[in-house]
Structures are given as structure tokens and as C-alpha cells.
Amino acid sequence: QHNGWAQGGFVAGMVDKAAAAEAKAKGNAAFKAKQYQDAIGHFTEAIKHDPSDHVFFSNRSACYSSLEKYSEALEDANQCVKLKPDWPKGYTRKGLAEHFLGKHDDAETTYKRGLELAPGDTALADGLKQVQDAKSPSSGGPDMTALLGAIQRNPKIAEYMKDQTFMANFQMLLQAQTNPQMMPMVSQLLQQDPRMMEVFLAMQGISPEEAQTMGQKREPSPPKTKPKEEPKPEPVDERTDQQKEADGWKEKGNGHFKKKEFEPALENYNKAIEVLPDELSYYGNKGAVLIEMGRHDECVEVCQGALDRRYEMNTNNPGGASYEKVAKLLCRIASSYAKRKEFEKAKDFYEKSLVEDNNRFTRQAMRDLERAREKWEKERMLDPAEAEKHKQAGNEYFKKLDYVNAKKEYDEALRRCPTDATIYANRAAALTKLLAHPDALRDLEEALRLDPQYVKAYHRKGTCHQFMKEYHKALKAYEAGLAVDPNDESCKQGKASVLSTIQAQQSNKEVDEEQVRHAMADPEIQSILKDPQINLVLQQLREDPKAGQDAINKDTKVREAIEKLMFAGILKVG
């Protein structure tokens, strides 16, 4: 079973990445050996040590899928995607589980989302095709579900399928169903081989015996007379007078509670406890009221006092302190601690509750608790004035060429003010100096998301792409900056530098393999190279340069695509 706490989140101080990596390695080895249940145990152990790593959930999802436990596989895949929404493999895991659970529309959406992130991913593309085929089985080959069902009902069909001639004719029969011009062939095939009709009918769920009686006139069956329904006996109320009186006070308390009349509700729950002190659920009701009234210490005291008497209660009133009722009271205590921001104690009592009664509501409460904890910790860190101090400290380190400490100060500034675009841009500048260009680009994308008019961020983005030899992207970034401010000198100079570099490249016949490698990983370049129209123009440029040039001049879309290939170093002209 899944560990509810690992699924929902983690406490920063409890993370042990070394132990998590060791457990993951054991899980991978067990998976390769097809020992999937053992692998699940190891990946679960890895999640306990570091629940923030999306790969562990992905791997465990793969194990569950291998065991055909697709509901569990989907749960892990959802968590993987939640932790790392830009990781394509997570969508592969999710789509596979949804497919086998029969959620074809969901699976199709999942695969398409994954392909938006990785257009060339074979696993995602194959998964999407399988889902689409499953949604419309008549559009391609045989409906495998119907065929497998037919084999189970009539074992002789498996023997028929060993005959290659039979299978070839059977494929023709299936194709004829979707092609009206081939319909005359259907009758001929069915007459030539009686086995064909037997298989065809079996796929519709008709047995050979039923087929023999088809077409015969049946005697009408006598109308069925609906049996007279016997009146259901009234349920017997087996409660004692004491229980009835206590439940009466409880119902009155519930009525007040729903109206948010907490004082009268509390008074009625106390009366229920006075009448029947050995019923744990009344203490749970009282605890709920105390939480709403903000009297959290009193709630913990009342619930814990009742729990200390659980075994005595069960002796005096069998079932009065059942596992389920104990679990609910433990949740009340956990909720009180959560309201007071004592998250570690709250987590402890939720875990105790799961030991008594492992149910989805408590597991969800634990996930909600972790989200509330993370939000609270982030909000507690917010301090724009302190963020400005760390930003200025980072600037001083940057001037001293100490880029490592500059980045640390910018990290601290962003923890205290994660909505300041200038801090992201400054950290990107430090990361660029540290040659961490992909990380710098992520910061610049965030800066521009926060402030789309931030020209300096466009300039730094162009510089990053230029260092990575992604000249087509660099040019695009500089032009975006100039669209905001046509007079910005830094973007003008950056654009001129890129164009000069591209011009020098075109005159140099040597291929820059690093540049080409970067370009081929770009989804936009991949899309251009797959475009039939562009491929035709490229062929014309090789065979008839004048015709190719005419085609480029006539079509703006083609001209822009060819320019991108030139700027990316894929195409050299001249």
C-alpha cells in the first residue's frame, strides 16, 4: 500500500537523499529482474526518504503497471506529474494507466500534453496511437478485445488462427467491413470457409449453438408476472433508553452546529456525554465545536482524555470506542494542532489515526496538511525589505566577480520576495557567468512572465542563447526586446553581434557540431524539418537553386523557416 505521508509531501529536515538513492538503485535492479513487488517496496522506501523526487513515483508507477495494478499506477503517475509537470515521461506513465483503466479520453489528453513538451517522443506518440486505435477499433485491424473474448468462449478459434491462410482471409474480411467496394468479397469468404462465419459470430458474442437457432421461428414466451413485493419490515431499534436519550441530545447539537450556533451545540453535546459517557463519538462532536470556537487546547484535552479511557469504554459499551471512532478523535486532535500551525504534531496524530483506520479521507487530510505547511512556511519567509537587502548584497558580490555568493544572496532574496522580476534577472546574470545557461534561461523566462516589458531580461536571454550557439533563439530574444523599446542599445548591439556571427558562419563551410546538436533538440527546428513543404524547398535548393530561391521569395512562411534553419546552423547557403 502507498504511504499516505510520502504521497502528500515531506518535512525538509527529514529528507535523506543518499538513502533515497540507495533504495532507488535496489528498486531498479529488482525491476530489471522482473521482481516488481520487491521493486515497489524499494521505491516506497526511496519516497519515504525523499518524497519530492518525481522519478521515484514514476518508477513505482511502472512497477504497478507491470503487475496490472493500474489504479495504483495512475495514483503514482498523477503525483509524478504534479511534482514535475514539465517532465514528458510522467505523462507516458499516466497515459498508460488511464488507457488500461479504460479512460481513453483522459489518456488521449495526457499523451497530447506530453507531446507538447516532447514532440519527438516515440513512447508518447505510440501511446497516443494505441489509445486512438482503442477508441475506434473498427478503423484499423481486428477489435482485439472482441477477438480475445471469442477465443475464451470458443477455444477452437485459437487453433484456426494458427492457419496463415485463414488469418489472411480473416484480415480481408475485417477490412471489407469498412470498405463498401469490398462487400461482395464478404459473402464469398464466408461461403468458402465456414470457420470464418464461426469466428465472426463469436466476436459478436454468438455461440455456434445460438447461430444454429438463428432465423428459426420461436414460440412467444408467456408474459412474466411480476411477483408481489412483500412489505419490508421496519428496522428494529435495538438501542437502550440511555442511548436513545444521548442520541437525542446529539441530534439537537448537530442542528445547532449546522447553523453555527456553537454555544448551544456544545451544551447539547455535553448533555449527551453526561447521559452516556462511554460513547466516543460524542467527544468527537464536542471536539469539532471547540475547534470552530478556536479553543484548540481544550479540544486536545477533551479528545485525549476520552482516548485514555477507550478500553474502559468498550468494556462498558461494546463498540463505543471502535477503531473508526478512535481514528476520528485522533483526527480531531491533529486538526487542532494544524490550526495552531504545529504541523509536526498534527502529522503525528494523523499517522496514529491511519493505524486505527486507514481511509482515504485521512490520507487526503495529510496531503492538505503538507500543502498548508508549505504555504505557511513560504508566507512566513515573505519580507520585501529583507529581500532588498539580500539583493543589494548579491549585487555587491557580483561587482567583486564572486558569482557563487552573488547567486546565494539572490536565492535568499527570492525566498523572501518570489515576485520580483529584477531578482530573477540578476540571478540569471550570475548563473550566466557560472556557465549555467539553462538555469539562467529558466530564471529569465520567469522574469519575463512577471514583467513582459522587462527589456534587460530580453537582452540577457539573447546573451544566454548566444553563448549556447542558439543564434536563431538569440535573434528572436533581441528582437522581442526591441519590440518593447526600439532604442535599447544593448538589444541593438546583441542583434548586430548575432547577425555578424551568422554571416561569418555562412561563409565558413565547416559545420559547428555543437550548434547543430543544440538546434536539433529544439522542437521548433524539428517541426520545420518535418514540414513537407520545407523539405520540398530544400530539395529544390539542392537540385535547382533558382527555383528554390523563387519559392522562398514567394512565401513569407517558407522564407522565415529557411532563415531559422540558416541561423540555427542547419542550412548553409552560398
Salt bridges, closest charged atoms under 4 A:
GLU22 OE2 - LYS26 NZ 3.84
GLU45 OE2 - HIS49 NE2 2.98
ASP50 OD2 - LYS17 NZ 2.82
GLU75 OE2 - HIS2 ND1 3.69
ASP76 OD1 - HIS2 ND1 3.55
ASP76 OD2 - ARG60 NE 2.61
ASP86 OD1 - LYS84 NZ 3.62
GLU98 OE2 - LYS94 NZ 2.80
ASP105 OD1 - LYS135 NZ 2.84
GLU108 OE2 - LYS112 NZ 3.31
GLU108 OE1 - LYS135 NZ 2.48
GLU116 OE1 - ARG113 NH1 3.44
ASP133 OD2 - LYS129 NZ 3.04
GLU159 OE2 - LYS162 NZ 3.35
ASP163 OD2 - ARG195 NH2 3.38
ASP193 OD2 - ARG195 NH2 2.88
GLU198 OE2 - LYS156 NZ 3.65
ASP237 OD2 - ARG239 NH2 3.05
ASP247 OD2 - ARG239 NH1 2.80
GLU261 OE1 - HIS256 ND1 2.65
GLU267 OE2 - LYS271 NZ 3.66
ASP278 OD1 - ARG309 NH2 2.70
GLU279 OE2 - LYS325 NZ 2.82
ASP297 OD1 - ARG340 NH1 1.80
GLU298 OE1 - ARG295 NH2 2.85
GLU312 OE2 - ARG309 NH2 3.56
GLU342 OE2 - ARG340 NE 3.04
GLU342 OE1 - LYS345 NZ 3.36
GLU344 OE1 - ARG373 NH1 3.47
ASP348 OD2 - LYS352 NZ 3.67
GLU351 OE2 - LYS347 NZ 3.07
GLU356 OE2 - ARG310 NH1 3.08
ASP368 OD1 - ARG371 NH2 2.47
GLU377 OE2 - ARG373 NE 3.51
GLU386 OE1 - LYS389 NZ 3.86
GLU386 OE2 - HIS390 NE2 3.66
GLU396 OE2 - LYS399 NZ 3.66
GLU409 OE1 - HIS390 ND1 2.77
ASP411 OD2 - LYS407 NZ 2.73
ASP411 OD1 - ARG427 NH1 2.69
GLU412 OE1 - ARG415 NH1 2.71
GLU412 OE2 - ARG416 NH1 2.35
ASP439 OD1 - ARG442 NH2 2.14
ASP443 OD2 - ARG427 NE 2.58
GLU445 OE2 - LYS461 NZ 2.74
GLU446 OE2 - ARG449 NH2 2.63
GLU470 OE1 - HIS465 ND1 2.75
GLU470 OE2 - HIS518 ND1 3.70
GLU479 OE2 - LYS495 NZ 3.73
GLU489 OE2 - LYS492 NZ 3.92
ASP512 OD2 - LYS469 NZ 2.95
GLU514 OE1 - LYS469 NZ 3.56
GLU514 OE2 - HIS518 NE2 3.93
ASP522 OD2 - HIS472 NE2 2.91
ASP522 OD2 - LYS473 NZ 3.70
GLU524 OE2 - LYS564 NZ 2.44
ASP531 OD2 - LYS557 NZ 3.76
ASP550 OD2 - LYS546 NZ 3.52
